[in-house]
Amino acid sequence: MSLTAEIKGEIAQEEVTRGSEGAMKYCRMLRDGTLAFTDFMVVALLEGLVKVADASLTATGVQSATDYAADEADICIRVPVNYTIMVIAAEVTINTMTDDEDMEVLFMTSDTVNAGTGGTSVTPVNKFGGNSGPGTGSQCTCVVAIASAGCTDISGGSRAYAFWRERVEVGGAPAAGNSEGATICSWRWAAPKDGLPAIVAGAGTVYGHVEKSTADANNLHMRVEWIEMPTSWLT
């Protein structure tokens, strides 16, 4: 007995149409019959599921003069119940490094929602057209520059792991207000390079810390990107 399967698709090179929710639709193919496949992250972007939080910080409430200060998160993304996010990128940039120091970048997740107060609210936006493109704005909330004792970080009984850790050692101090010569002052983590995204099923939290051996007034920029969807889509 032999079985023969015939696959048909819709040739769509010049114009791509979008069907309504639940409607049947042909696979997309090229004129030679090749099926077209799109990277998952690109699909998420086109569907309006990729969200971005951009934040510029000053010395207030950031860069603790210790290796790790649990109650001084520099960025905190709170994921509400019934939503799941996949962190796909994170970036830290320091505009000026003015002293001889060691520094560590630490990003982690927790399965509890941060209950701390303080800091500055930042509104996450849809990466495709701000909040005016497909999809909507984020259901998550973001707070930056959380001052000492303002952040209830990883507590007893919660599950947490660090998905990005960057250790930097800076040499001799330059003249005040100048950068550290050729020292790289921008660092980026990306899920495709790391192999897997960091996933938080709400309620949960993503924390970003920048800790330095000396707490000085260096301006800091942080950026986090994630794919966001209702948890019901995954169950």
N, C-alpha and C positions, 0 to 999 in steps of 0.2 A: 504494500500500500504506500502510495506517495502522497505527500501533502504539498500543496503549492499556495504560497501567500503572495498576494499582490498589494503593494504599498503605493498609494497615491497621495500626492500633496498638492498644495496650491503654489504655483509659480508666483513669487512675490519679490522682485528685485527693485522695481521702480516705486511701488506703493505698498505699504503694509497697512492692512485694516485691522481694527480691534473689534472683537466680538463682545457681546454682552455676557454678564456673569452666568455661568451654567450652560451656555450655548455650545454646541458641537462645532468644531472647526478643523479644517485640514492642516496637516503639518506644513510648514513653510519649506520650500525647496528652490534651488536655482534652476536655470533653464536647462542645464544638462542632467537634471534629476537628482543632484546632490542635496541631501537634507541639510538645512541650516540650523546650527545650534549656537546659542548665545550663552556666554559665561553667566553663572548664577548671580554674581555681584552686579553685572551690567543689567540683568533682568530686574533685580531688586531696585536699582537706580531708576530705571525707566518706569517702574510701577510706583515710584514715590516712597519706597520703604527705607531709603538710606537717609539717616539724620546726622546732623553735625552740630557740635558745640564748640565754639571758638571763644577763647577768653584771654585777655591781657591782664596781668597782675602786677602789682607793685610789691614792695617788701612787706606790706601789712598782712600779717597772718600767714606768711609763706616762708619757706626755706628755713626751717628750724635748724638751730646750731647743734643738732644731734644726728646720729645715723638714721633714726626713725622715730617720728613723733606720731603716735596713733591718733591723737586728737587734733592734728593740724593738717588735714587733707588740703591740698592745693586745688583739687577739682573733685567733685563728687556728683555722680550721675545716679539718680534714684529711679529705679524701675518699678512701676506700680504692679499690683497683683493683676493677673490675667494677661500680662504682656511679657514677651521674651525678646531680648536683644542679643545680637551677635556683634561684638566689637571687632571691627575689621582694620582699624588704624588708630594710632595715637602719636602725637607729636609734641615735643618740648623744645622751645627755643629760648635761650638767654641772650639778651641784647648786649650786655656788657659784663665781663668777668674781671673784677678789679682786685683780686687778692690771691694769695697762695692758698689753695684749698683742695679738698676732696669733695666730690659730689656724687649723689646716687639718685637715679630716677627709678621710681617703683610704682607700678600699676598693678592693682589687684581687684578681685571680685569678692563679694560676700553674699550669702543667701539671706541676709537680713537687711531691712531698709534703714539707712542712717537716720537717727532721730535727733541729731544735733541741731543747734540753732546757730545763727550768725553767718557771716560770709556775704557774698554778693550773688544774686540770682542772674543766671544767663539763660536766655531762651534758645533752646535747640531749634534748628530749622531743617526743612526738607532740602536735601542737596540738589534735587532736580527743581530748579525754578523757585528757590525759597519755599514759602508756604502757598504759592499760587499755582504750582505745577500739579501733576498727578499725586494722589494721596493727600495727606494732611500734615500739619505740624506734629511734633513728637508728643507722645503721652508721658514721656519722662520729664523730670525736672533736673536742673543742673545748678549747682552752687559752687563758687570758687572762693579762694582766699579765706578759708575757715580758720579763725584765730584760735589760740590756745584754749583747750578745754571746750571748744565749740562743736566738736565732732565726736559722736559716739561711734567709734570705729569697730573693728572686729571684736565682737563680744564672745564670752564663753558659750560654747554649744553651737556656734554658727560655723558653717563650712566656708573656707576661703582659700584662695590660692593666688599666687603672683604670676601673671602671665607675661610681664615685661620687667626686667631689671637691668639697668645700665649703670655701670660704675665708671666714674671719670676722675682722673687725677690731673690737676692743673699745676704747672710749674711755677717759677718765680713770678712775683707780683710785678705788673707793668706800671707805668705811670697812671695816676688816678684818672678815671674816665675813659681809658683806652682799653681795647680788647686784648685778649691774650695771644696776640700775634696770629699764628696759624692754627690755634686751637679750634677744633670744631665746636660750635656753640649751638648746634641744632641736632636733635636726635629723633628718629622716627621708627616706630614699630608697625609692621604690616602683617596681617593674617596670611596672605598668600606666601610671603617669605618665611614666616614662622611655621606654617603648615596647617594650623587650625585657628579659628576665631575663638575669642573668649566669650562664653555664653552665660547669660544671666537670665534665669526664669523668675519673673517677679512673684512676690516682692523680693527685691535684691538691690545691690549697689555696686557701682564701679568706682574705685578710688584711685586718684593719682597723687603721688607725693614727690616733691623735689627736696631732698635733704642735703645740706652742705655743712662743712666743718666750721664755717663762720657764716652767720646770718647778716648779710649786708643788703643794701638797697638796689639790687639788680632787678631790672624789669624782666618779666617772664611771660612767655606766651605759650598757651596749651591748647591743643586741638584733639578732639576725639570724634571718630566716625563709627556709626553702627547701623546694622540692619535691624529694623523694629517691626514686629508683627504680633497679632494676638496669639497667645499660647494655644488657643483652640485649633489653630492651623497646623500645629505639630502633634496633636493628640488624636 
